[in-house]
Amino acid sequence: MSKPTSIRNFCIIAHIDHGKSTLADRLMEITGTLQKREMQSQTLDQMDLERERGITIKLTPVRMEWKWVELNLIDTPGHVDFQYEVSRSLASVEWAILVVDATQGIEAQTLSNVYLAMENDLTIIPVLNKIDLPSSDVERVSEEVMNLLGCTRDEIIPVSAKTGENVETILDAVLERIPEPRKLSVASELLPFESDQNQVWVTKALIFDSQYDPYKGVVVYLKLFSGEIKKWDKLEFINTGAKIECLEVGCFRPKYTPREALYEGEIGYVVTGLKSIVEARVGDTVFAGPTESKNAIKGFKKITPYIYAGIFPVETDEYPKMKDAMEKLMLNDSSLVAEHEASPALGYWFRCGFLGLLHLDIVKERLWREYDMDVIITSPQVTYKLLIGGDKVALYPRARGELVEFGGRECTYLYISNPEDVPKPGTYIHIEEPIAKVEMITPNEYIGNLMGLAQERRWVFKNQTNLDANRVILHYEIPMSELVGDYYDDLKSLSSGYASLHYEPIRFKQDDIVKMDIRVAGDIVEAFSMMAHRGRTRYLGGKICEKLKENIPKAQFAIAIQAVVGVDVVAREDLSALRKDVTAKLYGGDITRKRKLLEKQKEGKKKMKQFGRVSIPSETFVNILKK
């Protein structure tokens, strides 16, 4: 295949369920990339889980041709938990199609994606989808889009991705409005050697995704900014230092399609032959050329997990199987972070970092579907900053540290995501919790409900802006710990499903944060330990104690279930003893005989309570820890 004369690279961004994947289907159908008999609903959503839930989880590239111009499309997720996938896509393209549902209008994630696109200096083409539905309001939603982007009504393209109405206009607008791919100012110049006949191009490409294929090994998805890549070319990864020989190069249609070469400005893949995805990190730069030009391309922001949780196998002897499953899953999910841990109560497990609760749920579902692993997930926790004196750093060898000056002396901030790593009160100066900037879009009639919910969760009101006559944007700052529970469910319930939410961590703030432990018969159950604001411990501890009382089987002695902060008991439930009728064998006789047997039983229960231990079944952990 010869070098293309004209290229356009773009992605589709939108709020969840606004029709991105359906629009991608119509674009592939109209351009002849796939025949109608090859199409299925949400063709680019390749996982069964994506189709069943109707959401996009992984970004997916595809190459199309329209009027002899090469079009490289990246379909992106819409949920806030997969914004990392969106940021990787935006760093690899020059423009974006912003899809807005004509029946719902602008949502919270729409705003977030627009801000991301503007940060990457992308051209945005606004598209109104679902105009075929009776409930669509093109005029109202067009006004919202114009206010957001500052565009004119003529620049907005109304379409129906389901029926294909007016979709060709999008392709024509791409050719008219969008420039060619931008080039690297240094890498796009010819670099002279000793002789003019030996002039060479510098090859540089940005890795925006990588996958592990069981037959091909590690396959990197890249955007080629300069030069060209052919089969058997020798390349180097600038950050990891790994060196490879290209076993195969090609493009996506949408499956792997081998080509003779990838040229400047194109999006494609390279089969590296590597066996570990660690050597081909997302965001790295693939390079070939003179050493003086060996500098990395500015990529997208580094991944930062927002919440952490422990993942345990239901059966402890299945840990080797779970370890293998986790390693394979991490190869195909670059936003998943996992570390090996060990617990006296639950054995070996993984401490995992996620981008949000949906991401956590998707990982759990994929472990079960793809690797037949049934797992237990602990209560999600966020990362806290703990300030200690510089002389005590050696006491915390596992924690990440950051030197600061506080109160005229050298101190260290430790980043803590595991409650078990928190030291005793008095050995540290204070704890800071992460704060997120939140935008909620809601119809006017639900403002009171959402403000009441925000007040319960320690939110700080900033301001509100009117999106239109019927909807408002509420701006808050909220502790991240209040978001990782059931807040999203409460938000949807109190707004009848109409409100949407977007959040972004912005800073840390000092507050009265404490570690809360759960004791069962005097023994601390590590899996239930959590960090919480002191004012919320009574409520949270009471909820956990109530659930444990319902799920722990009775023993021959009474069991005390307590939520404790230090030495203070903030909540308690008592599980009564399982009483055997020791007098059943008596037939008449003096009452003293019954009393004697009952006193003997009472003494036995006292001894059992003193020395007995409670064995908590694995099903109990599942019932308590499940979201």
N, C-alpha and C positions, 0 to 999 in steps of 0.2 A: 504494500500500500504506500503510495507516494505521500509526501508531506502535504498537509491540508493548506489550502490558500487562505481560508478564513475560519476562525474559531470563536465560539462564545461559551463561557463557563458560568453557570448559574446554579442557584439552589432555590428550593421552595420553603418558605417559613410561614408559620401560622400558629394559632392556638390549637389545642387538641380538638379533634373532631370537626375541623372546619373544611376538610376535604382535600388535603394535600396529596395523599396517596391516590385518590380517585382522579385528581387532575393529572398526576404523573401517568396514570393508565391511559388517559385520553391523548396525552402528548405522544406517548409511544405508539399508540394506535394510528394517529393521524400521520406521523412521520414514517410509518411503515417499519419501525424498529422491530415490532412483533406483529404477527398476524392475529386476527381476532380469535381464531381457534386456539392460539397459544396463550391468550390472555386469561386471567382470572381476577377476581376482585382483589384489589390491593396487591398487584403483581410484585411490587418492590418490597413488600413486607414478606420476607422469606420464611420467618418462623411461624409455626402454627399458633403460638401464643399471641403474636401480633394480630393475626387475623381474627382469632376468637375474641380478643378484647377490643378490637377496632382501634388499636393505637400503634404508632411506629416507635420501636425501641432502638433500632440501629439505623444509622445513616446508610443510604444505599445509592451508589453512583450508577449512571447509565449513559451511554453515548447514542446520540441520534443525529440524523442529517435532515436539514430543511433548506430547500432551494440552494443546494450545493454548499451549504455552510455546516461545519461540524458543531454540534451542540452537546456539551457535557453537563448533565443534570445531576444534582445530588438531592435526594429526598431526605428531609430531616424530621426528627421527632418534634412533637408539639408540647409535651408535658414538661413542666419546670424541672423535674428530676433528671431529664436527659438534655439539659441545656448545654452540657459539655459537648455532646454530639453536634449541636448546632454551632457552637463556637469553632469547632474543628472544620466544619463545612464552610463557614464564612471566611476562614483564613485561606481557602483554596479556590475561591471564585471571585468574579468581578462584579456580579450583580445578583439581585435576589427578587423572586416573585413573592410578594406579600399577599397571602390569601386571607380574605375576611369573609366570614359567613354573613350573607345578606339577611338572614333571619335573626341572628344574635348580635351582630355588630362587633366592635372592638372589645377584646377580652384582655385580662391581665397579662397573659403570656404574649399576646400580640404586641403590647407595648415593650415588653422585655426584648423580644426578637428584633423589633425596629431599632431599639437603642444599640443592640449588639451590631446590627448591620451598619449603623451610622458610625460606630467606633472603628469599624473596618473599612470605612470610606467606600461603601458599596452603593451602586445605583439601585433604586427600588422601583419596581413596577407594581402598582397596586391592582389587585384583582378582586372583584366581588363574585363570590361563588353562591350556588344554590338559588339563582334567580328564578328557576322554574317552580319553586315551592310557593303555594298560596300565601304563606306567612312572611315571605320576603318583603323587606322595606328598603328598596334600592336608594331612594332619596335620602332617608334618614342616615343610613350607613355611609353613603357617599359623603355626607356632610362631616361625619366623624373622621373618615379617612383624610379628607381635605384639611381638617383642623390639625390632624396628627402630623401629616407629611408636608403640608404647605403646598400641595399640588393643585392642579385644576381638575374640574370634572371630566374634561376630555381625556386626561391621562389615565383615568380609572377604567378598567376593562371589565364589564359585567359578563359573566359566563355561567354555564351550567356544566360542571365537570361530569355529572351523571349522564346527561344526554349528549354532550359534546357541543352544545350551542355556543358559538362565538369563540371556541378555543383556538381556532386557527389565528385569530387576531393577536393572541399572546405571542405566537411564534413570529408573526410579522413584526410585532413591536420590538421583539428581541433584536432582530436584524437592523431595525431603524434607530433604536434609542441607545443600544449598548455598544461600547467600544471593544476593540480587540483586547486580549489578555495583556495585562501590564507586564513589563519586563524588568529584570534587575539591572540597575544602571551600570554596575561594574561587570556583572557576569555576562551582559549582553554584548560586550565589546570584544573584538578579536585581540588576543594577547600575543604580541610578537615574540618569536624566539630568535635564535642567531640568524636564521634565514627566513625570508618572507615566505618561502615554500613550506615551512614547517609551522605556520600559524595554526592554532587550535582553539576550539571553543571550550569554555568552562561549563561543565555539566553540574547543575544544581537542581534538586527537587525537594519539596517539602512532604514529609509523610503525614497524612491526615488520618490514617486508620491502618490497622494491621490485623490479619486473621491467621489462625493456625488451621491449615488444611491437612488432614491425616495422610494424604497422598503427596501433596506438594511441599509440605513443611510450612514455614512462615511466608505469607504473601503480604507485601506492603502495598497500600493504596497511596498514590502520590500525585502531586501536581508538579509538572516539570516547568521550572521558571526559565531555564536556559539550557542550551545544548541539546543533545539527543541521547537516548538509551536504546541499545540494541542487545540482542541475545549474545551472551558470552562476554559482554562488557564487564570490566572490573570496576567496582564501585566501593566507596568507603562511607560509613556512617560517622559524621563528624563528632557527635557527642559520646557515643559508646565506643568508637574506635573499631568496630567490627568491619571486616573486609569480606566482600562477596563477589561471586561471579554470577551474572544474571542467567538463570536457567530458562527463563521464559519471560517475555514482555507481552502486554496486550491491553485491551480495553474491556469495558463492561457493556454487554448488549442483551439483557443485563447480566448474563452469566459470563464467566471468564472466556474471552475470545482472543486467541493469540494473534499478534501482529509482528511485522518485521521490525518495527521500531516505534518508539514514542518520541514525539518532536516537541520543541519549545511551545509552551502554552497549553499542552494537552494534559488530560487527566487519565490515568491508567493504573496498571498494576505491574509489579515485578515479583517473580518467584525467586526468593533469595537462597534457598537451600539450607537456611538456618533452622535449628531445631528448638530454639528458645526465643520467645517474642521479646524477652528482656533486652536482647541485642539489637532489636529493631523497634526502638521506642517511638510512640506517637509524638510528633512534634520535632523529631530529629531531621537533619538535613542529609540527603544523599549527595555525594560529591565525587567528581573526577576532574582532574586538571592540575595546574601548577600549585605548589604549596603556598605561594603568596596570595592566592585567591581562596584559601581554605578558611572561610568564615561562614557561620551558620545563618540561615534565613530566619528572620524574625517570625516566629510562628504564633500560635494562639496561647492563651493563658494556661498555666500549669493546673492540673487537676487538684482540687482541694475537697476531700470528703467532708460532708456537713454533719453526718451522724455516724455513730459506731454501734455495733451490736456483736454479741458472741454467737457463733454458730456451732452447735453440738450435734453429733450423731445420736439418734434415739437409742440405739444399742451401742455401748462403748466399744465392742469388738469390731464395729464397722468403721472405725476411724481411718484405717489404711485406705479403704474404699472412698471415704469422703475426701481424704487428702488428695487422692488422684483426681477426683471429680472437681475439686476446687482449683487445682492447678490447670486443668483443661479449660475450665470456665474462665479463669483469669486470662488465658491466651486470647479468648474471643471477646472479652469485656475489659477494655483498657481503663475504664473508670472504677473498677472494683479493686480495692486494696485489702489485703489479708495478711495476717501474721499468725504464726503458730503460738499457742498458749497451752497451759496445763492447769487443771483445777482439781483440788482434793475431792470435791464433791462429784464432779461430772467427768473427770479424766481429761483427755486431750481434746482441744477444740481450736477454733480460729477466731481471732479478733478482726472483724471486717469493717471497712469504711465504705459508706454508701453516699450517693448524692441526694438521697431523700427516701421517704417511706415507700413510694412506688418502686424505686430501684431495688430496695430491700426485698419487697414482695416478688418482684420479677426474678431476682437471683434465687430465692427459695423455690419458686415455681420451676425454674430451669433445672435446678438440682434434682428435683423430683421427676420431671419429664424426661430430661436428656440423660441422666445418670442414675435414675432409680434410687435416689437418696432421700430418705425421710429425715428431716433435721429439726432441732429445737433452736429457736432464735430468742435471745434474751431481750430485755427491755432496751429500746434504742436510747443511746446517750450521745450528747454532743461533746466537743472538746473544750475543756476549761483551761485557763491559765492560772497557775499557782505560783505565788511569789515567795521565795525563800532567801535567806541570807547566803552570801557567797561561800561561807564556811561549811554549809550543809549539802553542797552539790553532790559530794561523794556518796551520800546516803541514797541517792536515786539514780543508779547507773543506767536504768532502762529508759528514763524519760528524756525527751528532746529539750535542750536548754537554750536560753537566749539571755545574754548578759545585759543588764540595765543598771542605772544608778537610781537609788530610791532612798530618800531621807539622808542624803549625804554619804551613803556607803554603797559598795558594790553588791548587787543582788542578782538573782537569776530567776527568770520566768521559766517554769516547767509546763509543758503541754500535756495534760492528763485527759485521756478518754476512757480509761478503765477505772471504775470506782475503787478497785482493790489497790491501785497505786497511790491513793490519797493517804497521806500520813495522818497521825493523830493531831487533833487541834492543839495549838500551842507551839508546834514545831515549824509552822509556816506563818507568813505575815498576813496574807489574805488570798482570796480566790476571786477570779474574774470570770464572768460568763460571756459567751458570744451573743451579740445583739444583731438582729437582722432588720433591714429596711423592707417594709411590707406595703404593697399596693393592693387594695381590694376594690373591685368594680362591682357595684350592686345597684339594683333598682331602688328608687327613693323609698318605697314602702318598707324596705328591710333595714334601713339605716339604724333604727333604734335597736333592733335585735342584735346586729353585728357590733354596735358600740357597747352594748351590755356584755356580750361575750368577750370583747377585747378588755373590758375593765376587769373581768374575772381572771384574765390570764396575764396580768401585770403589763399590759400594753401602754405605751406612751403615745398619745395622739399628737400628730404634727400639724396636719391641715387637710382640707378636702377641696377637690376641684370638680366642677360639673362637666361631665363628658357630653351630655346633651340635656334636654328638658326632663328626661325620665331616669337618667342614670348618673351616678356620682362615683368619683374615685376617692377612697379614704386612704390617707397616708399615715402609717404608724411606724413605731419602732418597737420591737418585741424580742424578748429573750428566745433564742433558738430552741431551748429546752421545752418551751410551751408549744412549739410547732410540731415536735416529733411524736406527740401523743395522738389524741383523737380530735385535735382541733379542726382538721380539714373536714371530718365527718360532721362536726357540729356546725361548721360554716355552711355546708350544703343543706343541712337540715333546717337551720334557722332562716335560710333564704329561699327555701323551696327549690333548691338546685340552681338558682339563677346567678348567684355571686361567684366570682372567680378570684383567684389569689396568686400573686407572684411575690417571692421574697428573695433577698440577697444579703448575705452576711456583710457587715460593714465595720464592726469594731468589737472590742471587749470592754466590759464595764464591771467594776467592783460591786459586789452585792453579798448578802448573807447566805452564801451557798454552803450546804453541809452534806455529809455522806449519811445516807440512811440505810441501815442493815435490817434484814428480816431474820428473826430467830424463831426456830421451831424446836420446842422442848429444850431451850437453852443454847442450841447450836446455831451458828450463823450459816445461812444458806447463801453462798457466794453469788449464785446465779441471779438472785433477786436484789442484790445491792444496787443502789443508784445514787446519783447526785441530784439534789433538789434544793429549791429555795426553802428556808426554814418555815416560812409562812404557809407552804403547801404540803409539808411533810405529814401533818395530821390527816389531811384528806387523802393523799396518795397512799400512805401507810395503811389507813383504814380500808381502802379498796382492796389492797393486796391481801391483808389479813382475812377479809371476808371471803375472797376467792379461795384462799388456802383452806379455810374452814370447810368450804363446800367440797373441796377436791381431795383432801388428805383422808385416807381411810382411818377409821377409829382403831385405837390400840387398847390393850388391857389396862391402861392407865390414862389419866387426864393429860392432855397436851396443851401447853400454852404457846400461842402464836403471837409474836410481838414485833412491832416496828420500832426500832430504837435509833436515836441520834446520840452518839456518845454513850452516856449512861442513862439518858432520859428515854423512857418509854412513851412514844407519842400515839400509839394505837395498840389495841390488844383484842384478841378473840380467844376463847377457851373451847377446846374440843373435848367433850365429856368422854369418860372411859367406857369401853365396851364391857358391860356387866354381865357376867355369867350367873345364872340362877343356881347358886350352890345349895339352896334348900329344897330343890326339887325332889331329891331322893328321900326326904323325910316324910313319914306318914304319921301325923299326930305327934304325941309326946309333949314334953314341957317346952315352953317358949325359950328357956335358957339354951336349949340345944341349937335353935336357930340363931340366937344371938352369938353364940360361940363360933359358929361357922362364918357368920357375917363379919365378926371382928377379925377372924383369921384371914378372910379375904381382903379386908381393909389394910391389914398390916402387909400382906403380900403386894398389894398395889403400891404402897408407899415405897417398898424396896424396889419395885420395878421402875417407878418414877425416878428414883435416885440413880439407878444404874442403867436403865433401859434407854435405847436409842430409837429414833423414829426413822424408818426407811421410807423415803418419799418415792413413789413409783414414777417412772418416766412419763406416764400419761398425765400425771399432775403437772409436771414441768410444761408439757405441751399446752395444757388447758390454761395455765397461768400466763405463760410467756407469749402465747400467740397474740397477734395484733387484733 
